């Protein structure tokens, strides 16, 4: 499709993030847990993935609602990250959601090779007392490998969602409840 219609690189990324096969859809939806199932338990978060989609939403930039019901951004990490003026707001919204959903423990996984991952780790760990939740942050070479084999995952990464044991659609919850003016398009829009 991309070649036939001579889509730009950005258009190809949007298409890739918006659609999935029927098999992928069924597999992802069967493993998605209702948010009520979080109650008093632990979550394992793809840190950059969640924070960046919220930063994009808060910045008024384009988001894509995928066929699988997951909201994704078009930003590319590419090994570099720098906190922006929306980072602290994004973290505050994550904390608000975690408190509302009665999370007892949360573990963020951040890509160690990405610049400023240590800075972001410090920002997140400093919020533990404010949130009243047991917070861990681990810098790892590749969070996808770890999260793909876990239960109770928070991510919008297709590879993780295809392989993890169970997941929650927390980014959509946060965007729909706290960032009501987010710019979201759906594939059938």
C-alpha positions as CSV (number, residue, x, y, z in Angstrom):
1,X,0.0,0.0,0.0
2,X,2.8,2.4,0.9
3,X,4.6,1.9,-2.3
4,X,1.5,1.9,-4.4
5,X,0.3,5.2,-3.1
6,X,3.9,6.6,-2.7
7,X,3.3,7.4,1.0
8,X,5.8,9.5,2.9
9,X,7.8,8.0,5.7
10,X,5.5,9.6,8.3
11,X,2.4,8.4,6.5
12,X,3.8,4.8,6.5
13,X,4.5,5.1,10.3
14,X,0.9,6.3,10.9
15,X,-0.5,3.4,8.8
16,X,1.7,0.9,10.6
17,X,0.7,2.2,14.0
18,X,-3.0,2.4,13.2
19,X,-3.8,-1.0,11.7
20,X,-3.3,-4.6,12.7
21,X,-4.4,-8.0,11.3
22,X,-7.6,-9.7,12.6
23,X,-5.4,-12.3,14.3
24,X,-3.4,-9.6,16.1
25,X,-6.5,-7.8,17.1
26,X,-8.1,-10.9,18.5
27,X,-4.9,-11.8,20.4
28,X,-4.4,-8.3,21.8
29,X,-8.1,-7.9,22.9
30,X,-8.2,-11.4,24.5
31,X,-5.2,-10.3,26.8
32,X,-6.4,-6.8,27.6
33,X,-7.6,-6.7,31.2
34,X,-10.3,-4.3,32.4
35,X,-8.9,-1.4,34.5
36,X,-10.9,-2.6,37.5
37,X,-8.6,-5.6,37.6
38,X,-5.7,-3.3,38.7
39,X,-7.3,-2.9,42.1
40,X,-4.5,-3.2,44.7
41,X,-2.0,-5.0,42.5
42,X,1.2,-4.3,40.6
43,X,1.8,-2.8,37.1
44,X,4.8,-3.0,34.8
45,X,5.2,0.1,32.6
46,X,7.0,0.7,29.4
47,X,8.2,4.0,30.7
48,X,9.2,6.0,27.6
49,X,6.3,4.6,25.7
50,X,3.7,5.8,28.1
51,X,5.3,9.1,29.0
52,X,5.9,10.1,25.4
53,X,2.4,9.4,24.2
54,X,1.1,11.6,27.0
55,X,3.6,14.4,26.2
56,X,2.4,14.3,22.6
57,X,-1.2,14.5,23.7
58,X,-0.5,17.4,26.0
59,X,1.4,19.2,23.2
60,X,-1.6,19.0,20.9
61,X,0.2,16.9,18.4
62,X,-1.3,14.1,16.3
63,X,-2.2,10.8,17.9
64,X,-3.5,7.7,16.2
65,X,-6.3,5.5,17.6
66,X,-5.4,2.0,16.3
67,X,-7.7,-0.7,15.2
68,X,-6.9,-2.5,18.5
69,X,-8.2,0.5,20.6
70,X,-4.7,1.7,21.6
71,X,-3.7,5.3,21.2
72,X,-0.2,5.7,19.6
73,X,2.0,8.7,18.8
74,X,4.1,9.3,15.7
75,X,7.1,10.4,17.7
76,X,10.2,8.4,17.2
77,X,12.6,7.9,20.2
78,X,15.7,7.0,18.1
79,X,18.0,6.9,21.1
80,X,17.5,10.4,22.3
81,X,15.1,11.8,24.8
82,X,14.9,15.1,26.6
83,X,12.3,16.1,29.2
84,X,10.0,18.8,27.9
85,X,7.7,21.3,29.6
86,X,4.9,18.6,29.4
87,X,6.9,15.8,31.1
88,X,6.1,16.8,34.7
89,X,2.4,17.2,33.7
90,X,2.5,13.7,32.1
91,X,4.0,12.2,35.2
92,X,1.4,13.9,37.4
93,X,-1.4,12.5,35.2
94,X,0.1,9.0,35.5
95,X,0.2,9.4,39.3
96,X,-3.4,10.6,39.4
97,X,-4.5,7.5,37.3
98,X,-2.5,5.1,39.4
99,X,-4.0,6.5,42.6
100,X,-7.5,6.4,41.2
101,X,-7.1,2.8,40.1
102,X,-5.7,1.8,43.5
103,X,-2.3,0.6,42.2
104,X,-0.2,-0.8,45.1
105,X,3.1,-1.1,43.2
106,X,4.4,0.1,39.9
107,X,7.7,-0.7,38.1
108,X,8.8,1.4,35.2
109,X,11.2,0.0,32.7
110,X,13.3,2.7,30.8
111,X,15.7,2.1,27.9
112,X,19.1,2.6,29.4
113,X,20.8,3.5,26.1
114,X,18.4,6.4,25.6
115,X,19.8,9.8,26.6
116,X,18.4,11.3,29.8
117,X,17.0,7.9,31.0
118,X,18.7,8.5,34.3
119,X,17.2,12.0,34.6
120,X,13.8,10.6,33.9
121,X,14.4,7.8,36.4
122,X,15.1,10.4,39.1
123,X,11.9,12.3,38.2
124,X,9.8,9.2,38.5
125,X,11.3,7.9,41.7
126,X,11.0,11.3,43.4
127,X,7.2,10.9,43.1
128,X,6.9,7.8,45.2
129,X,5.9,9.6,48.4
130,X,3.6,12.0,46.6
131,X,1.8,9.2,44.9
132,X,1.7,7.0,48.0
133,X,2.6,4.0,45.8
134,X,5.6,1.7,45.8
135,X,7.5,2.9,42.8
136,X,10.5,1.2,41.1
137,X,12.4,2.3,38.0
138,X,14.8,0.0,36.2
139,X,17.1,1.1,33.4
140,X,17.4,-1.9,31.0
141,X,19.0,-2.4,27.6
142,X,15.6,-3.2,26.0
143,X,12.3,-3.1,27.9
144,X,10.5,-4.8,25.0
145,X,12.2,-8.1,25.8
146,X,11.3,-8.0,29.5
147,X,7.7,-6.7,29.1
148,X,6.9,-9.1,26.3
149,X,7.0,-12.0,28.8
150,X,5.1,-10.4,31.6
151,X,1.6,-10.0,33.0
152,X,-0.1,-6.7,33.9
153,X,1.8,-4.6,31.3
154,X,1.3,-1.0,30.3
155,X,2.4,-0.2,26.8
156,X,1.1,0.7,23.3
157,X,4.0,-1.1,21.6
158,X,2.5,-3.6,19.2
159,X,5.4,-6.1,19.7
160,X,4.8,-6.1,23.5
161,X,1.0,-6.3,23.2
162,X,1.4,-9.3,20.8
163,X,3.6,-11.2,23.2
164,X,2.8,-10.2,26.8
165,X,0.6,-12.3,28.9
166,X,-1.8,-9.5,29.9
167,X,-2.0,-5.7,29.6
168,X,-4.0,-2.6,30.5
169,X,-4.9,0.3,28.1
170,X,-3.8,2.9,30.6
171,X,-2.7,5.5,28.1
172,X,-6.1,5.7,26.5
173,X,-7.7,6.0,30.0
174,X,-5.5,8.9,30.9
175,X,-5.9,10.7,27.6
176,X,-9.7,10.2,27.5
177,X,-10.2,11.3,31.1
178,X,-7.6,14.0,31.6
179,X,-6.5,15.3,28.2
180,X,-9.9,15.8,26.6
181,X,-8.7,18.1,23.8
182,X,-6.1,15.6,22.5
183,X,-5.9,15.4,18.7
184,X,-6.7,11.8,17.9
185,X,-7.6,10.4,14.5
186,X,-8.8,6.8,13.8
187,X,-8.1,4.8,10.7
188,X,-11.7,5.1,9.5
189,X,-11.8,8.9,10.1
